[in-house]
């Protein structure tokens, strides 16, 4: 909680092009049900949010592959079973929030293009 308050005091009043508070919102997916939803709604009311929030969805097997490729040592939540459980809760939270869920199993350039496409203004045709 102190980390949340510190981040809000340091960053929320400054002008930035991008601000990432995902660790507070989606970090709640690591909590047990129903505490995860309560914490999510609390933090969503406290931290800055946007109309452009993206949840980069990666399958547990792909997340596991990436973790093993980049880490020497895995954390306690970094195994297939925990990744599956946490992903289910995170997708559930993203579904009740203002999140655009993007398939991030693709190469980074495709994920970037999907984000750019979501940010383009919608053209109304009469």
N, C-alpha and C positions, 0 to 999 in steps of 0.2 A: 504494500500500500504506500509506503514511503517513497518507493521508486516511482510509482505512478504520480504522486504529488510533485516530486522533484522534476519529472519530465514535463508535466503540465506547466509548472512555473518557469522552466527554462525555455520551452519551445512554443507553447500555444500562443503567446502574444507576439512572436516574431513572424515576419513574412517569409514564407518558404514556398517553393514550387511544389514540393512533395514532402509529406510527413508520414512516417510509418509508425503506427501504434499497434500493429498486429500482435505484438507479444502480450499486450494487455487484453485485447479482445479475444483472439483465438488461443491464447495461452490458457484460457479458462477451460478449453476442451480437455485438458489434462486432469481437471478436477472430477470427482465422482458425481454421478447423476443424483439428485437434481441440482446440486450445488453449482455445477458448471453453468446452467442457464441463469441462475440467480446472479452469479458473479459476472457473466457476460452482460446482462442487462444493466447491472450496476456500472460496470466500466464503460459501456456504450453511452451511458448518461453523463459520464464524467470526462472521458477523453474526447479530443476533437474527432469528428467523423466527417465523411464527405459523401457526395452523391456518386463518387467514383471510387468504390472500394472493391478490390479484386481479391478473390480467394483462389490461389493457384493450387489446383487439385492434382495431386500425384498419387498413384496407386501405392499401396504399402510395399509391393515388391520393387517398384521403381525407387521409392524413397529408401528402402533398405539397400538397394544396389548403390545409390548415390552416397549414402552414409558410409558404407564399407569402402567405397572408392576414395573418400576424402578424409576419413578419420582413422587415427591410430587406435583409439579407444572409444567404444560406444557407451552412451549414457544408459541409465536404467529403463527409459522409455523407448529406446531405440532397438526394438526387436519387432518381428513381423506381427505378433499378436497385439502388442501395445500400439503399433502403428495402425493396425486395422481398427482397433477400438477408438483410438483418438481421432482417426479420420472420420469415422461415422458421427462422432459427437461434433466435430468441427463443421462437417457438411450440414448437420442439423442446425447448428448455430448460424452458419452463413445463410441458410434458407429463411430464417426468421429476420435476418438483418437486411441491410441494403447492399449485399454483396453480389457481384457478378462472378459466377464460378467459371473458371477457365481451366481447360484440360492442360496441365503442365507436364504431361508425359512426353510432349513433343520437344523437338530441339528448341533452344532458347530463342532463336530468331522467329520461330512460329508463335511462340508464346508472346513475344514482344509485339508481333503484328496483331495478334488477337486483342491485346490491350489497346494498341493504337486504334484498331477498328472500333472498339467499344467507346473510345473517347471522341470519335468523329461525330459531329452534329448530325442528327437525323434530318434528312431532306424531306420535306412534305411536298408531294406532287398533287396539284389540284385535280 
